[in-house]
Amino acid sequence: WSRQKDILESIRDNFRTYVRSCHGAGKTYTAAEAALWFLLAHPGSRVITTAPTFRQVQKVLWQEIRKAHKAATIPLGGNLTLNELKLDDGWFAFGFSTDDPDSLQGQHAEYILVIFDEASGIAPSIWEAIDALLTSQHARFLAIGNPTDPLGDFCDGFKDPTVSKISISAFDTPNFTHFN
């Protein structure tokens, strides 16, 4: 729907995109689509995804990535596992969860997309470490989630004038507007 398109266009056009939304608006589905699009549109790219827990990474975001990969009209290729899609050496997407900022080190590519799903629950040390990954001209960052914490890095991003910000109300979703 239109807000999902807005998110994808913002990732394409902006260095940082923050999305706060109600439940059931298609946030994770959109993040999965963004991961596949970015990876396949940019040979040699890397997509790094994380969430507060590994269960969320594997059973929520990467479940959506696997479903989208399988449902693609044209075979997307690559070696797909529970939390990784490898297209070639140095050209891959993977999902992980950690509280150790050092585990983010060493992931550099001309085209890199980092996705924080359920961003308000991600540890502050991981938010601090993210800048080390976003050093190339074509780096992109998506932080997406429910605005459950009025403090922290996710909330602070909505006050930053350099961030592309998208807010989705429950009253704007097709789940609601379809019945109006």
C-alpha positions as a printed NumPy array, in Angstrom:
array([[  0.   ,   0.   ,   0.   ],
       [  1.076,   3.64 ,  -0.368],
       [  2.952,   3.979,   2.942],
       [  4.991,   0.864,   2.182],
       [  5.922,   2.429,  -1.154],
       [  6.891,   5.619,   0.737],
       [  9.253,   3.58 ,   2.927],
       [ 10.93 ,   1.891,  -0.035],
       [ 11.342,   5.194,  -1.884],
       [ 12.787,   6.792,   1.233],
       [ 15.391,   4.039,   1.546],
       [ 16.289,   4.58 ,  -2.107],
       [ 16.581,   8.354,  -1.728],
       [ 17.851,   8.929,   1.829],
       [ 20.798,   7.898,   3.944],
       [ 18.639,   7.193,   7.029],
       [ 14.954,   6.272,   7.163],
       [ 13.078,   5.904,  10.443],
       [  9.577,   4.431,  10.497],
       [  7.342,   4.402,  13.549],
       [  4.106,   2.592,  13.138],
       [  1.206,   0.802,  14.724],
       [  0.946,  -2.986,  14.798],
       [ -0.168,  -4.717,  11.603],
       [  0.889,  -2.019,   9.136],
       [  3.272,  -4.278,   7.2  ],
       [  6.528,  -2.933,   8.645],
       [  8.389,  -6.227,   8.695],
       [  7.058,  -7.26 ,   5.288],
       [  8.313,  -3.943,   3.883],
       [ 11.703,  -4.376,   5.569],
       [ 11.971,  -7.843,   3.976],
       [ 11.109,  -6.462,   0.549],
       [ 13.666,  -3.679,   1.041],
       [ 16.352,  -6.213,   1.953],
       [ 15.75 ,  -8.289,  -1.178],
       [ 15.437,  -5.263,  -3.47 ],
       [ 18.648,  -3.653,  -2.202],
       [ 20.631,  -6.891,  -2.351],
       [ 19.513,  -7.789,  -5.865],
       [ 19.681,  -4.255,  -7.288],
       [ 23.292,  -3.696,  -6.226],
       [ 25.787,  -6.426,  -7.197],
       [ 28.344,  -6.931,  -4.449],
       [ 26.115,  -5.328,  -1.83 ],
       [ 25.53 ,  -6.367,   1.753],
       [ 22.353,  -6.228,   3.775],
       [ 22.671,  -6.588,   7.519],
       [ 19.539,  -7.069,   9.579],
       [ 19.04 ,  -7.189,  13.302],
       [ 16.328,  -7.089,  15.934],
       [ 16.329,  -7.203,  19.734],
       [ 16.316, -11.03 ,  19.836],
       [ 17.511, -13.741,  17.477],
       [ 14.014, -15.239,  17.59 ],
       [ 12.694, -11.99 ,  16.075],
       [ 15.424, -12.005,  13.434],
       [ 14.885, -15.608,  12.361],
       [ 11.18 , -16.167,  12.994],
       [  9.832, -12.754,  11.994],
       [ 12.01 , -10.702,   9.609],
       [ 13.837, -13.589,   7.953],
       [ 10.626, -15.587,   7.695],
       [  9.28 , -12.702,   5.581],
       [ 12.49 , -12.626,   3.527],
       [ 12.282, -16.386,   2.902],
       [  8.59 , -16.15 ,   1.915],
       [  9.262, -13.273,  -0.492],
       [ 12.273, -15.068,  -1.994],
       [ 10.222, -18.223,  -2.551],
       [  7.214, -16.331,  -3.964],
       [  9.208, -14.25 ,  -6.449],
       [  7.885, -14.447, -10.006],
       [ 11.424, -14.721, -11.343],
       [ 13.795, -17.045,  -9.43 ],
       [ 16.095, -14.863,  -7.319],
       [ 18.852, -17.432,  -6.907],
       [ 21.447, -17.593,  -4.218],
       [ 21.856, -19.883,  -1.264],
       [ 19.079, -19.126,   1.238],
       [ 19.242, -20.389,   4.824],
       [ 17.243, -19.488,   7.926],
       [ 18.997, -16.135,   8.309],
       [ 21.275, -15.635,   5.318],
       [ 21.019, -15.201,   1.559],
       [ 24.349, -15.523,  -0.2  ],
       [ 24.511, -14.603,  -3.874],
       [ 28.31 , -14.67 ,  -4.234],
       [ 31.486, -14.062,  -2.236],
       [ 31.057, -10.658,  -0.596],
       [ 27.466, -10.334,  -1.891],
       [ 24.985, -11.362,   0.774],
       [ 22.347, -10.539,   3.341],
       [ 22.289, -11.92 ,   6.859],
       [ 20.442, -11.503,  10.095],
       [ 21.782, -11.634,  13.628],
       [ 21.13 , -10.315,  17.1  ],
       [ 23.749,  -9.203,  19.584],
       [ 24.533,  -6.862,  22.44 ],
       [ 28.214,  -6.811,  21.411],
       [ 29.011,  -3.827,  19.161],
       [ 32.275,  -5.46 ,  18.047],
       [ 30.257,  -8.101,  16.186],
       [ 29.265,  -5.386,  13.683],
       [ 32.846,  -4.609,  12.726],
       [ 34.297,  -5.5  ,   9.337],
       [ 31.137,  -5.301,   7.25 ],
       [ 31.989,  -2.808,   4.542],
       [ 30.761,  -2.523,   0.964],
       [ 30.084,   0.272,  -1.513],
       [ 26.38 ,  -0.603,  -1.241],
       [ 25.263,  -1.562,   2.246],
       [ 21.829,  -1.532,   3.85 ],
       [ 21.42 ,  -1.98 ,   7.59 ],
       [ 17.957,  -2.764,   8.908],
       [ 16.938,  -2.462,  12.545],
       [ 13.578,  -4.224,  12.978],
       [ 11.731,  -3.438,  16.218],
       [ 14.311,  -0.675,  16.522],
       [ 13.237,   0.692,  19.915],
       [ 14.336,  -2.588,  21.536],
       [ 17.877,  -2.604,  20.124],
       [ 20.644,  -1.954,  22.64 ],
       [ 22.202,   1.541,  22.722],
       [ 25.68 ,   0.083,  22.144],
       [ 24.511,  -1.355,  18.809],
       [ 23.069,   2.023,  17.773],
       [ 26.454,   3.603,  18.55 ],
       [ 28.336,   1.005,  16.504],
       [ 26.176,   1.382,  13.41 ],
       [ 28.028,   4.445,  12.133],
       [ 31.103,   2.281,  11.486],
       [ 29.109,   0.368,   8.84 ],
       [ 27.581,   3.387,   7.151],
       [ 30.705,   4.977,   5.718],
       [ 30.164,   4.582,   1.97 ],
       [ 28.317,   7.02 ,  -0.258],
       [ 25.673,   4.405,  -1.049],
       [ 25.061,   3.223,   2.517],
       [ 21.473,   3.148,   3.726],
       [ 19.894,   2.612,   7.138],
       [ 16.329,   1.626,   8.003],
       [ 15.098,   1.727,  11.591],
       [ 11.544,   0.462,  11.828],
       [  9.272,  -0.406,  14.713],
       [  6.543,   0.451,  17.135],
       [  7.229,   3.633,  19.132],
       [  7.162,   1.808,  22.467],
       [  9.894,   3.768,  24.257],
       [  9.768,   7.568,  24.561],
       [ 13.535,   7.597,  25.131],
       [ 16.488,   6.166,  23.265],
       [ 18.072,   6.25 ,  19.84 ],
       [ 14.967,   5.295,  17.868],
       [ 12.964,   8.099,  19.465],
       [ 15.867,  10.549,  19.063],
       [ 15.968,   9.878,  15.317],
       [ 12.564,  11.49 ,  14.931],
       [ 14.064,  14.743,  16.25 ],
       [ 17.034,  14.655,  13.833],
       [ 16.508,  16.936,  10.816],
       [ 18.815,  14.795,   8.646],
       [ 16.644,  11.668,   8.993],
       [ 13.766,  10.815,   6.665],
       [ 10.868,  10.121,   9.018],
       [  7.672,   8.184,   8.324],
       [  4.843,   7.711,  10.817],
       [  1.953,   5.34 ,  10.223],
       [ -1.219,   5.557,  12.276],
       [ -3.539,   2.582,  12.673],
       [ -6.239,   4.792,  11.186],
       [ -4.223,   5.094,   7.942],
       [ -3.727,   1.382,   7.299],
       [ -5.783,  -0.62 ,   4.799],
       [ -6.884,  -2.723,   7.788],
       [ -8.844,   0.297,   8.992],
       [ -9.594,   2.317,   5.854],
       [-10.956,  -0.711,   3.997],
       [-13.929,  -0.735,   6.367],
       [-14.554,   3.032,   6.281]])
